[in-house]
Amino acid sequence: MPVLRLPKFGQPVKYAYITGRVRAMKTKLIPHEMYQRMLGMDIPEITRYLEETQYKEEIDLMAKDHSGAELVEYATFANLAKTYKKLLRVSIDEPEFLILEYLRRWDIWNIKTILRGKFYGASDEEIMKYLVPAGELDLEFLEGLAKKERIEEVVQAFDGTDYYEALTQYDGEMLSSVENALDKLYYFRMERAVGGTLSVGGGLLLKYVRKEIDVKNLVTLFRMNKAGIEAAVIQDNLLAGGKLHEEFSRMAGQSYNEFVRGLEGYPFWGAISDVVAEGGSVSRIEARLRAYLVRYAWALSNYHPLSILPVLGYIVSKETEVSNIRKIVRGKEAGLSAELIEEQVVA
Amino acid sequence: MVAEITDGGILYGLIAVGAGLATGLAGIGAGVGEQGIGAAVVGVVAEEPGFLGKGLFLMLLPETLIIFGLAVSLILMFAWTPFA
């Protein structure tokens, strides 16, 4: 049953400080035209450029142990975690609660990274480099997990938490079922925790998150429909809670052309129509959809300037920035052409 | 000596209360308006110290409303009334 959410007097003021702050932080993000220029640079030049931006501290700190693409990767992740932690530190009350609820995705990311690392036998130092301790689980706890020998021990460490049930789905062979269960758990928990608050801010967060789920499901559909996977398997992989869940469930298993025709008329169609018409790759479509999501978050925050949405917009923009830098640097290292990297960059 | 209550006395009293309310309510209104602006300005200045000048200017905008209230008070007290 839909719940009527009435604005409370004085409520938006709680958000004034944090939204003012993130809007100032937004101006320090790397401008889009810079990605174009980065494509023409080599890795040391990119590192030097990043040293002039907010990544300076991390790059200076890590430069003695790492170099090249590795240095940029670790520095950007460390900066991402620092930035998200800072958002939590400078907010109180409802904003803090909602930001933490959203940032739990990094807990999921960290658990997945550790599981994957253990699965492929990576060393604990190697795993630690890819962790982003931006959520509730702190670095110490994660370090303890990374040091454990076997996946079963990692799963045991979560006994008594919400994650345990999802993690016990691990059958010793495939990680994808656990990863899928963790994703579902994240959105289920958010719906339960945030939906229960009945606050305006929580409603806005859920509105954005529903859109995010839709976009994720859409990417899954593009991938799986293109590969011609049967409907039941695809439906199992779709995340619940999106606004278009029913429509997407129906589209699962359709032939690629039929599926694409069915997408016309949806709000995201304008963002991907030209790529789809050219028969572009799924990763290009994914980059376009990601850009659409970032635009959506900021556009929505114009309607609710004193709410959680500008903060969300910043969180999403920052994540996109880090992934763009990593894509460019990794692409350069692998010797990919500038055009190929450009297609993957979200702008 | 017994103080005498006259119609004029009540009128003056009410005018004085009105003058007080004009400035007082304007001040409360400006305060409510400023709380959000002040918080937002502090947030921005924490990131960009150079914004302090502009921020202070924005913060003082609702303050102009108090001047209207004060002007009404002064008119009531000294220009329009027998107090003058």
Interface residues (C-beta under 8 A of the other chain):
Chain A: P12 V13 A16 Y17 I18 T19 G20 R21 R23 A24 M25 T27 K28 V90 L306
Chain B: Q35 G36 I37 G38 A39 A40 V41 V42 G43 V44 A46 E47 E48 F51
